[in-house]
Amino acid sequence: MSLTFTKICKSFDYYKNILTIFSAHLISQLNKELVEIEKRLKEIEQLQAKYMEAFEKNTLPVGMLQESLQKVSNEKGELESEKNEIAIQFGSIDSKVTYPFVIS
């Protein structure tokens, strides 16, 4: 069975289309994750501000403040790490796509 140039091109187009669809789906998923991370990071910032406000009004003891701030700080660090991983994944998507070139 011999492969003609046309069959090779059709095969290449088929796999290129699959890769494009997969990349688009992956980008969509990463964007959704990024939106959720950003949403939670804003919630954490608001929570930190509320803790500080409660402390300033003397309605939150120092020990509870430290414990509460440590919890949200840990979560914030984890979320920022996830956000950085997503940025790396975005950068690697384009590097995996093979673009056709013209042979002259």
C-alpha positions in Angstrom: 0.0 0.0 0.0 1.6 3.2 -1.1 0.9 6.6 0.4 0.2 9.3 -2.1 0.9 12.9 -1.3 -2.8 13.6 -1.2 -3.4 10.8 1.4 -0.5 12.1 3.5 -2.0 15.7 3.3 -5.5 14.4 4.3 -4.0 12.5 7.2 -2.0 15.5 8.3 -5.1 17.7 8.1 -7.1 15.2 10.1 -4.6 15.1 12.9 -4.1 18.8 12.8 -7.8 19.3 13.2 -7.9 16.9 16.2 -5.0 18.8 17.8 -6.7 22.1 17.2 -10.0 20.8 18.8 -8.0 19.4 21.7 -6.1 22.6 22.2 -9.3 24.7 22.1 -10.9 22.5 24.7 -7.8 22.6 26.9 -7.7 26.4 26.6 -11.4 26.6 27.6 -10.8 24.4 30.6 -7.8 26.3 31.7 -9.7 29.6 31.4 -12.5 28.2 33.6 -10.0 27.1 36.2 -8.3 30.5 36.1 -11.7 32.3 36.5 -12.4 30.2 39.6 -9.0 30.8 41.1 -9.2 34.6 40.5 -12.7 34.5 42.2 -11.4 32.7 45.2 -8.3 35.0 45.5 -10.6 38.0 45.6 -12.7 36.3 48.3 -9.6 35.7 50.3 -8.5 39.3 50.0 -11.9 40.4 51.3 -11.7 37.9 54.1 -8.3 39.1 55.1 -9.6 42.7 55.2 -12.5 41.6 57.4 -10.2 39.9 59.8 -8.0 43.0 60.1 -11.1 45.2 60.6 -12.4 42.9 63.3 -9.0 42.9 65.0 -8.9 46.8 64.9 -12.3 46.9 66.5 -11.1 44.5 69.2 -13.7 41.9 68.3 -11.1 39.3 67.2 -8.3 38.2 69.6 -4.7 38.2 68.3 -4.5 34.4 68.5 -7.6 33.9 66.3 -6.4 36.6 63.9 -3.1 34.9 63.4 -4.7 31.4 63.0 -7.3 32.8 60.5 -4.8 34.8 58.5 -2.4 31.8 58.4 -5.2 29.5 57.0 -6.2 32.0 54.2 -2.5 32.8 53.5 -1.8 29.1 52.9 -4.8 28.8 50.6 -3.8 31.9 48.8 -0.3 30.5 48.2 -1.7 27.3 46.8 -4.0 29.2 44.5 -1.2 31.4 43.2 0.9 28.3 42.5 -2.0 26.8 40.6 -2.4 30.0 38.7 1.3 29.9 37.8 1.0 26.3 36.6 -1.9 27.3 34.3 0.2 30.1 32.9 2.9 27.5 32.1 0.4 25.2 30.5 -0.9 28.1 28.3 2.6 28.7 27.2 3.2 25.1 26.3 0.0 24.7 24.2 1.4 26.7 21.3 4.7 24.9 21.4 2.9 21.5 20.8 1.1 22.6 17.7 2.9 21.7 14.5 2.2 24.1 11.7 2.4 23.0 8.1 5.1 24.5 5.9 5.3 24.8 2.1 7.9 22.7 0.3 9.2 24.4 -2.8 
